[in-house]
Amino acid sequence: MNIQSIFNYCLAKHGAYFNNPFGAEPVCARIGKRIFAEIYPSRAWVTLRCDPVYGLAMREAYPGTVRRGYYCPPSQQPHHNTVTLDGTVPDDVLLQMIDHSYESALKSLTRAQRADALASQE
């Protein structure tokens, strides 16, 4: 899966949009005020939110390719995985990881924020 496919898949999520709060990189995919994907085009990486148990399982399944979140404070690293887009992680697994991240970000919003985010593109 390439960077453009990641962009397209993230943007197809209901209520998703991109912005660049940290400069040119990463490009952040958001739902409401929550980031669910940090995309690094120049490095072919994507950082995704995750449940710590799910994140550990992915790191163990794909050592070296999936690692603790890049550029995350140590307390947040178990809640983020950075994936190198080198073809090691199958596309369907990567899409599941993006789905997991999106759902995690969506669930972390308040009910009102969630309603606003999901209504923003109807």
C-alpha positions in Angstrom: 0.0 0.0 0.0 1.4 3.4 -0.9 1.1 6.8 0.6 -1.6 8.0 -1.9 -3.7 4.9 -1.0 -3.4 5.7 2.7 -4.5 9.3 2.0 -7.5 8.2 0.0 -8.6 5.6 2.5 -8.3 8.0 5.5 -10.2 10.7 3.7 -13.0 8.3 2.7 -13.8 7.8 6.4 -17.0 9.6 7.4 -16.1 13.1 8.8 -12.4 12.8 8.2 -10.3 15.7 7.1 -6.5 16.5 6.8 -4.5 19.3 8.4 -0.8 20.1 9.2 -0.7 21.2 12.8 3.1 20.4 13.1 4.4 21.8 9.9 4.7 20.1 6.4 5.0 16.7 8.0 3.2 14.8 9.2 -0.1 15.2 7.4 -2.7 14.5 10.0 -6.0 12.7 9.3 -8.6 13.7 11.9 -12.1 13.0 13.0 -13.3 16.0 15.0 -10.4 17.3 17.0 -8.7 13.8 17.3 -5.9 12.6 15.1 -6.2 9.1 13.8 -3.4 8.9 11.4 -0.1 10.9 11.1 1.2 10.3 7.6 4.9 10.9 6.8 5.2 11.0 2.9 8.9 11.5 2.8 9.6 8.6 5.1 6.8 6.2 3.9 5.5 5.9 7.5 2.1 6.2 9.1 1.5 6.5 12.9 -1.9 5.2 14.0 -3.8 5.2 17.4 -4.3 1.8 19.0 -5.4 0.0 22.1 -2.2 -0.9 23.9 -2.9 -4.7 23.7 -3.8 -4.5 20.0 -0.7 -2.3 19.4 1.6 -4.8 21.1 0.1 -7.7 19.1 0.8 -5.8 15.9 4.4 -5.0 17.0 5.0 -8.7 17.8 3.4 -9.8 14.5 5.5 -7.4 12.4 8.7 -6.7 14.3 10.8 -3.9 12.9 8.1 -2.8 10.6 5.5 -1.9 13.3 7.0 -0.1 16.3 5.9 2.2 19.1 4.6 5.5 18.0 7.2 7.8 16.4 7.3 11.3 17.9 5.0 10.4 20.8 5.8 11.1 24.4 6.7 7.9 26.3 3.4 7.8 28.1 1.5 7.8 24.8 3.8 5.4 22.9 1.8 2.2 23.9 -1.3 3.9 22.4 0.3 4.5 18.9 2.1 2.4 16.4 4.2 3.6 13.5 4.1 1.4 10.5 6.8 1.5 7.8 5.1 1.2 4.4 7.5 -1.4 2.9 5.0 -4.1 2.0 5.7 -6.2 5.0 2.3 -5.6 6.6 -0.4 -6.9 4.2 -2.8 -4.3 2.8 -5.8 -5.8 4.5 -4.1 -5.7 7.9 -3.0 -2.1 7.4 -6.6 -1.1 6.5 -7.8 -2.9 9.7 -5.2 -0.9 11.6 -6.5 2.4 10.1 -10.1 1.3 10.9 -9.1 0.5 14.5 -7.4 3.9 14.8 -10.4 5.8 13.3 -12.8 4.0 15.7 -10.5 4.7 18.6 -10.4 8.4 17.8 -14.1 8.5 17.2 -14.8 6.9 20.6 -12.6 9.3 22.4 -14.8 12.3 21.4 -17.6 13.4 23.5 -21.1 12.6 22.3 -21.6 16.2 21.1 -18.2 16.3 19.4 -18.9 13.0 17.7 -22.2 14.2 16.4 -20.6 17.4 15.1 -17.8 15.5 13.4 -20.1 13.0 11.8 -22.6 15.7 10.7 -19.8 17.9 9.1 -19.8 16.0 5.8 -23.4 14.8 5.4 
